[in-house]
Amino acid sequence: MAINTENKEEQQFALGKENLRLLLIGFVIIIVGFILMIGGGTTDPTVFNKEIFNFQRITLSPIVVMIGFVFEIYAIMKKPGSEK
């Protein structure tokens, strides 16, 4: 039985290079959001540190993480263009 290689289609990934690049950018945005959440702790468990409730950790970082997740959804849903 002979295998006809002339009619075989090239296998392609579901996502193009641009989509993968956008996924990487979204991942970096999410990591930056989690880095913004770091800190505000204390070495002494009997001492309360109000820094844990500042704007950066309570408001800014969750917004950055959500923007990263929305960017990831966009990167997955974006139709790959014709790549040359």
C-alpha positions in Angstrom: 0.0 0.0 0.0 1.5 3.3 -1.1 1.2 6.4 1.0 0.3 9.5 -1.0 2.3 12.3 0.5 1.2 14.9 -2.2 -2.3 15.3 -0.7 -1.3 15.6 2.9 -2.0 18.9 4.5 0.5 20.6 6.7 -0.2 20.2 10.4 -0.7 23.6 12.0 -1.0 24.7 15.6 -4.3 26.0 16.7 -2.7 29.3 17.7 -0.4 31.4 15.6 2.9 33.0 16.5 1.1 36.3 17.3 -1.3 34.5 19.6 1.5 32.8 21.5 3.3 36.1 21.9 0.1 37.7 23.3 -0.3 34.8 25.7 3.2 35.4 27.0 2.5 39.1 27.4 -0.7 38.2 29.4 1.2 35.8 31.5 3.8 38.5 32.4 0.9 40.9 33.3 -0.5 38.3 35.7 2.9 37.7 37.3 3.4 41.5 37.7 0.0 41.6 39.5 1.0 38.9 41.9 4.3 40.5 42.5 2.4 43.7 43.5 0.6 41.7 46.2 3.8 40.7 47.9 4.8 42.3 51.2 3.1 43.9 54.1 3.9 41.1 56.5 5.8 41.2 59.7 8.3 39.1 61.4 6.6 39.3 64.8 3.2 37.6 64.8 2.0 39.7 67.7 2.4 42.9 65.8 -0.2 44.1 63.3 1.1 45.8 60.2 -1.4 48.1 58.4 0.7 48.0 55.2 -1.1 44.8 54.2 -4.2 46.9 53.5 -2.7 49.6 51.3 -3.9 50.6 47.9 -1.3 48.6 46.0 -2.3 45.2 47.6 -6.0 45.7 47.9 -7.0 47.5 44.7 -4.2 47.8 42.2 -2.8 44.3 42.1 -6.2 42.5 41.7 -7.1 44.9 38.9 -3.7 44.1 37.2 -4.3 40.4 37.5 -7.8 40.7 36.1 -6.5 42.7 33.2 -4.0 39.9 32.6 -6.7 37.3 32.5 -8.8 39.3 30.1 -5.7 39.7 27.9 -5.2 36.0 28.0 -8.8 35.4 26.9 -8.3 37.9 24.1 -5.0 36.2 23.0 -6.7 32.8 22.8 -9.8 34.1 21.0 -8.0 36.3 18.5 -8.2 34.8 15.0 -4.7 34.1 13.7 -3.9 36.3 10.7 -2.3 35.1 7.6 1.4 34.6 8.5 4.0 34.6 5.8 
